[in-house]
Amino acid sequence: MTHSPEVLVLFSGGLDSLLSALLLLEQGVRVRCLHAVSPFFGNKNSLPLWSARYGLDIHALDVGDEFVEMLRAGPTHGYGKIMNPCVDCKILLLRRARQYMEKTGAQALATGEVLGQRPMSQRRDAMNVIAREAGVDGLLVRPLCAQRLPPTPVEKKGIVDRARLLGFCGRGRSEQLALAARFRLEHIPTPAGGCRLTERETARRYWSVLTRLAQPQAADFALANLGRQFWGDGGNERKNEGGYWLCIGRNCEDNAKLEASAREADALLVLADAPGPVGLARGGAQWPDGALAQACALTASYAPKAMGQGAGARVRTNKNRVLTVMPERMTFFEETPTWETTRPKIRATTRQLINERRNRSSAL
């Protein structure tokens, strides 16, 4: 018989959240792990492996749409070093966890946070803000650093035994590794579960999607993870639609994912007479012929055998059209701006968001 969980643990797949779950299990607490999934983090395909390897009950929590909505509105607490809205992210995840808690009858929530480990979201003041704004102040326990924090209602009620919780602090990893050894973990995961918003390469791609598309969706950010990314201004005729967005596969895996990502309104570009990359023109079914031809020419330019076809390369679209183009890269498409170009824009947005938050607080 499956019993309802007593404590829900936010589980990134990293070492800290794993140790928190194991500490609670060691006390005999019924634990269920919640693994948040979005285009930016999470991997639901790993859940069976993690469950078997660590003996955990893990449930996937899709937060993609809500996360994108938060990005579109602008994270209240701004971005971190790259494009990571860590404080707003943790607030969102804990709110979703509380909703799940209310459905399952669980009594508390737990995270793998360590006081002072992350400069943006794991300072004492930030942790207090997160718990308060997520509405989980009396429901949350942080097993790895609980001894450094005031006793929580979760501990006072005896849902967990505070005496058996820990007092980790700071950015070192020696205590976590020692605890992993005590639990005899053969497979020690990375410190964190991995977030693409903390990586320059993917952040610059996401910023273009966020700022160029009128209403970006979770699927658009997932598409930004694939292959080479190009944007064309397109002039005034597509100003309200973000211009032209073209993705070109780098390998067979990219090609398969691009084909799977195509929507009805997209144009899928495939070389007719030579092996090569697949191109996906987002909304390409509505592009004028000139723009679609330039997208085909750029896609064909990444196929070595197509470059040698003096009469031009034939590119087939999923709209039963075949265009013959000369492969070339001198088109109106440009690659996604570099991180050096993107970073000042993110920094300026962060300053604006934080100033707006301060002004709202002052007005209250």
C-alpha positions as CSV (number, residue, x, y, z in Angstrom):
1,M,0.0,0.0,0.0
2,T,1.4,3.4,-1.0
3,H,1.2,6.0,1.8
4,S,0.8,9.7,1.2
5,P,4.1,11.6,1.8
6,E,4.7,13.6,5.0
7,V,7.4,15.9,3.5
8,L,7.9,17.0,-0.1
9,V,11.5,17.7,-1.1
10,L,12.4,20.0,-4.0
11,F,14.8,17.7,-5.8
12,S,17.0,19.2,-8.6
13,G,19.0,16.0,-9.1
14,G,22.0,17.7,-7.5
15,L,23.9,16.5,-4.4
16,D,22.4,18.9,-1.8
17,S,18.7,18.0,-2.6
18,L,19.6,14.3,-2.6
19,L,21.3,14.5,0.8
20,S,18.3,16.4,2.2
21,A,15.9,13.7,1.1
22,L,18.1,11.0,2.5
23,L,18.5,12.8,5.9
24,L,14.7,12.8,6.2
25,L,14.3,9.2,5.1
26,E,16.9,8.3,7.7
27,Q,14.5,9.7,10.4
28,G,11.7,7.5,9.1
29,V,9.9,10.4,7.5
30,R,7.8,9.5,4.4
31,V,9.4,11.6,1.6
32,R,8.4,12.4,-1.9
33,C,10.7,14.3,-4.2
34,L,9.4,16.9,-6.6
35,H,11.6,17.4,-9.7
36,A,10.8,20.6,-11.5
37,V,11.0,20.5,-15.3
38,S,11.2,23.4,-17.8
39,P,13.1,24.3,-20.9
40,F,15.8,25.7,-18.6
41,F,16.3,22.9,-16.1
42,G,15.1,19.5,-15.2
43,N,15.2,16.1,-16.9
44,K,12.1,13.9,-16.4
45,N,13.8,11.1,-18.3
46,S,16.2,10.6,-15.4
47,L,13.6,10.0,-12.8
48,P,13.5,6.2,-13.2
49,L,17.3,6.0,-12.9
50,W,17.3,8.3,-9.8
51,S,14.5,6.4,-8.2
52,A,16.3,3.0,-8.6
53,R,19.7,4.4,-7.7
54,Y,18.8,6.2,-4.5
55,G,15.5,4.5,-3.5
56,L,13.5,7.7,-3.8
57,D,9.9,8.4,-4.7
58,I,10.2,11.2,-7.3
59,H,7.4,13.1,-9.1
60,A,8.0,15.4,-12.1
61,L,6.5,18.9,-11.8
62,D,6.2,20.8,-15.1
63,V,6.7,24.5,-14.4
64,G,7.7,25.6,-17.9
65,D,4.7,27.8,-18.7
66,E,4.7,29.5,-15.3
67,F,8.4,30.1,-15.5
68,V,8.2,31.7,-18.9
69,E,5.3,33.9,-17.7
70,M,7.6,35.0,-14.9
71,L,10.4,35.9,-17.4
72,R,7.9,37.8,-19.6
73,A,6.7,39.8,-16.7
74,G,10.2,40.4,-15.5
75,P,11.6,38.7,-12.4
76,T,10.8,40.9,-9.4
77,H,14.2,40.3,-7.8
78,G,16.2,40.6,-11.0
79,Y,18.8,38.4,-12.6
80,G,21.9,36.9,-11.2
81,K,25.4,36.8,-12.8
82,I,24.1,35.5,-16.1
83,M,20.3,35.4,-16.8
84,N,19.3,33.4,-13.7
85,P,16.4,34.8,-11.7
86,C,17.2,32.6,-8.7
87,V,15.1,34.3,-6.1
88,D,12.0,34.4,-8.2
89,C,12.7,30.9,-9.4
90,K,12.8,29.5,-5.9
91,I,9.6,31.4,-5.0
92,L,7.8,29.9,-8.0
93,L,8.9,26.4,-7.2
94,L,7.9,26.6,-3.6
95,R,4.5,28.0,-4.5
96,R,4.0,25.0,-6.9
97,A,5.2,22.6,-4.3
98,R,2.7,24.0,-1.7
99,Q,-0.1,23.5,-4.2
100,Y,1.0,19.9,-4.7
101,M,1.3,19.5,-0.9
102,E,-2.3,20.6,-0.4
103,K,-3.4,18.0,-2.9
104,T,-1.5,15.1,-1.4
105,G,-2.0,15.9,2.3
106,A,1.7,16.3,3.0
107,Q,2.6,18.3,6.1
108,A,5.8,20.1,5.1
109,L,8.3,21.1,2.4
110,A,12.1,20.8,2.4
111,T,14.9,22.0,0.1
112,G,18.6,21.3,-0.2
113,E,19.6,24.9,0.5
114,V,22.8,25.7,2.4
115,L,23.1,29.0,4.1
116,G,25.7,31.2,2.3
117,Q,26.3,28.8,-0.5
118,R,24.7,30.8,-3.4
119,P,25.3,34.5,-3.4
120,M,21.9,35.5,-4.8
121,S,19.3,33.1,-3.3
122,Q,21.0,31.5,-0.2
123,R,21.8,34.5,1.9
124,R,19.9,34.6,5.1
125,D,17.9,37.7,4.1
126,A,17.1,36.2,0.6
127,M,16.0,32.9,2.2
128,N,13.6,34.7,4.5
129,V,12.2,36.7,1.5
130,I,11.7,33.5,-0.5
131,A,9.8,31.6,2.3
132,R,7.6,34.7,2.9
133,E,6.7,35.5,-0.7
134,A,6.2,31.8,-1.6
135,G,3.7,31.6,1.3
136,V,5.6,28.7,2.9
137,D,7.1,30.4,6.0
138,G,5.6,27.9,8.5
139,L,5.9,24.8,6.2
140,L,9.5,24.8,5.1
141,V,12.6,23.1,6.6
142,R,16.1,23.2,5.2
143,P,17.7,20.0,6.6
144,L,21.3,20.7,5.6
145,C,21.5,24.1,7.4
146,A,18.6,23.9,9.9
147,Q,21.0,24.2,12.9
148,R,22.1,27.6,11.6
149,L,18.5,28.9,11.4
150,P,15.8,29.5,14.0
151,P,13.6,26.4,14.8
152,T,10.7,26.2,12.3
153,P,7.1,25.1,13.0
154,V,7.9,21.9,11.1
155,E,10.5,21.1,13.7
156,K,8.6,22.3,16.7
157,K,5.6,20.1,15.7
158,G,7.9,17.0,15.6
159,I,7.3,16.4,11.9
160,V,11.1,16.2,11.6
161,D,13.7,15.8,14.4
162,R,15.7,19.0,14.6
163,A,18.4,17.3,16.6
164,R,19.2,15.1,13.6
165,L,19.4,18.0,11.1
166,L,22.6,19.7,10.2
167,G,24.3,23.1,10.3
168,F,26.2,23.3,7.0
169,C,27.2,26.8,5.9
170,G,29.3,28.4,3.2
171,R,30.4,27.4,-0.3
172,G,32.7,24.5,0.6
173,R,31.7,20.9,-0.3
174,S,33.7,18.8,2.1
175,E,30.8,18.4,4.6
176,Q,28.4,17.3,1.8
177,L,31.0,14.8,0.4
178,A,31.5,13.4,3.9
179,L,27.8,12.9,4.3
180,A,27.6,11.3,0.9
181,A,30.3,8.9,2.0
182,R,28.3,8.1,5.2
183,F,25.3,7.3,3.1
184,R,27.6,5.1,0.9
185,L,26.6,6.8,-2.3
186,E,28.3,5.2,-5.2
187,H,27.1,7.8,-7.7
188,I,27.7,11.3,-6.4
189,P,25.8,13.9,-8.6
190,T,27.1,17.3,-9.3
191,P,26.6,20.0,-6.7
192,A,23.5,21.4,-8.4
193,G,21.0,20.0,-10.8
194,G,22.1,22.2,-13.7
195,C,20.3,25.4,-15.0
196,R,20.9,26.6,-18.5
197,L,20.1,30.1,-17.4
198,T,23.4,30.2,-15.6
199,E,25.3,29.4,-18.9
200,R,26.4,32.2,-21.2
201,E,25.9,30.3,-24.4
202,T,22.3,29.4,-23.7
203,A,21.4,32.7,-21.9
204,R,22.3,34.7,-25.0
205,R,19.9,32.5,-27.0
206,Y,17.1,32.9,-24.4
207,W,17.5,36.6,-24.3
208,S,16.8,36.9,-28.0
209,V,13.7,34.8,-27.7
210,L,12.5,36.7,-24.6
211,T,13.0,40.2,-26.2
212,R,12.2,39.6,-29.8
213,L,9.1,37.4,-29.7
214,A,5.9,39.1,-28.7
215,Q,4.5,36.2,-26.7
216,P,7.3,33.6,-26.2
217,Q,6.1,30.2,-25.0
218,A,8.0,27.4,-23.2
219,A,8.3,25.6,-26.5
220,D,10.2,28.5,-28.0
221,F,12.8,28.4,-25.3
222,A,13.1,24.7,-25.8
223,L,13.7,25.3,-29.5
224,A,16.4,27.9,-28.6
225,N,18.4,25.0,-27.1
226,L,18.8,23.4,-30.5
227,G,21.5,23.8,-33.2
228,R,22.6,27.1,-34.7
229,Q,20.3,30.1,-34.1
230,F,19.8,33.0,-36.6
231,W,17.6,36.0,-36.6
232,G,16.6,38.3,-39.5
233,D,15.2,41.8,-38.8
234,G,12.7,41.7,-41.7
235,G,11.9,45.4,-41.5
236,N,8.6,46.9,-40.5
237,E,6.5,44.1,-42.1
238,R,7.4,41.7,-39.2
239,K,8.3,44.2,-36.5
240,N,5.4,43.0,-34.3
241,E,6.3,39.3,-34.8
242,G,10.0,39.5,-33.9
243,G,11.4,39.3,-37.4
244,Y,12.5,36.0,-38.8
245,W,13.8,33.2,-36.6
246,L,15.7,30.3,-38.2
247,C,17.3,27.2,-36.4
248,I,19.7,25.0,-38.2
249,G,20.7,21.6,-36.9
250,R,24.4,20.8,-36.2
251,N,24.0,17.0,-36.2
252,C,21.6,14.1,-36.6
253,E,20.3,14.5,-33.0
254,D,19.5,18.2,-33.6
255,N,17.9,17.4,-36.9
256,A,15.5,14.9,-35.3
257,K,14.6,17.3,-32.5
258,L,14.0,20.1,-34.9
259,E,11.7,17.9,-37.0
260,A,9.8,17.0,-33.8
261,S,9.6,20.6,-32.7
262,A,7.9,21.9,-35.9
263,R,4.5,23.4,-35.6
264,E,1.8,23.7,-38.3
265,A,2.8,27.4,-38.9
266,D,6.5,26.5,-39.2
267,A,8.5,25.7,-42.3
268,L,10.8,22.7,-42.1
269,L,13.7,22.9,-44.6
270,V,15.4,19.7,-45.8
271,L,18.0,19.3,-48.6
272,A,16.4,17.3,-51.4
273,D,19.6,15.9,-53.1
274,A,22.3,15.9,-50.5
275,P,22.8,15.0,-46.8
276,G,22.9,18.0,-44.5
277,P,21.2,19.9,-41.7
278,V,17.6,20.5,-41.2
279,G,16.4,24.0,-40.9
280,L,13.3,25.2,-38.9
281,A,11.8,28.5,-39.8
282,R,9.6,29.5,-36.9
283,G,6.3,30.7,-38.4
284,G,7.9,30.2,-41.8
285,A,4.7,29.1,-43.5
286,Q,3.8,32.8,-43.5
287,W,7.1,34.2,-44.7
288,P,7.4,35.9,-48.0
289,D,9.2,33.9,-50.7
290,G,12.4,36.0,-50.5
291,A,12.9,35.4,-46.8
292,L,12.2,31.7,-47.2
293,A,14.6,31.4,-50.1
294,Q,17.3,33.1,-48.0
295,A,16.6,30.7,-45.1
296,C,17.0,27.8,-47.6
297,A,20.3,29.2,-48.9
298,L,21.7,29.6,-45.4
299,T,20.6,26.1,-44.4
300,A,22.2,24.6,-47.5
301,S,25.5,26.5,-46.9
302,Y,26.1,24.1,-43.9
303,A,26.0,21.0,-46.2
304,P,29.4,20.5,-47.8
305,K,28.0,18.5,-50.6
306,A,25.4,21.1,-51.4
307,M,28.1,23.8,-51.6
308,G,29.6,21.9,-54.5
309,Q,26.5,21.9,-56.6
310,G,27.1,24.6,-59.2
311,A,23.5,24.7,-60.4
312,G,22.3,25.4,-56.9
313,A,20.8,23.2,-54.1
314,R,17.3,22.0,-53.9
315,V,15.6,22.5,-50.6
316,R,12.3,20.9,-49.8
317,T,9.9,22.4,-47.3
318,N,7.2,20.6,-45.3
319,K,4.6,22.6,-47.3
320,N,5.3,20.6,-50.5
321,R,7.5,23.2,-52.0
322,V,11.0,22.8,-53.5
323,L,13.2,25.9,-53.8
324,T,16.4,25.9,-55.8
325,V,19.0,28.2,-54.1
326,M,22.7,29.0,-54.2
327,P,24.1,28.0,-50.8
328,E,25.4,31.2,-49.1
329,R,25.8,32.8,-45.7
330,M,25.7,36.4,-46.8
331,T,22.0,36.7,-46.1
332,F,20.0,39.1,-43.9
333,F,20.1,36.5,-41.2
334,E,22.6,37.0,-38.4
335,E,23.6,34.6,-35.6
336,T,22.3,35.2,-32.1
337,P,24.3,38.1,-30.6
338,T,27.3,37.2,-28.5
339,W,27.3,37.1,-24.7
340,E,29.4,40.3,-24.6
341,T,26.7,42.1,-26.5
342,T,23.8,40.6,-24.6
343,R,25.2,41.0,-21.0
344,P,24.8,44.8,-20.7
345,K,21.2,44.5,-21.8
346,I,20.5,42.0,-19.1
347,R,22.3,44.1,-16.5
348,A,20.3,47.1,-17.4
349,T,17.1,45.2,-17.2
350,T,18.1,43.9,-13.7
351,R,18.7,47.4,-12.5
352,Q,15.3,48.5,-13.8
353,L,13.5,45.6,-12.2
354,I,15.1,46.1,-8.8
355,N,14.5,49.8,-8.9
356,E,10.8,49.2,-9.7
357,R,10.6,46.8,-6.8
358,R,12.1,49.3,-4.4
359,N,9.7,52.0,-5.6
360,R,6.8,49.7,-5.0
361,S,8.0,48.9,-1.5
362,S,8.5,52.5,-0.7
363,A,5.0,53.4,-1.8
364,L,3.4,50.8,0.5
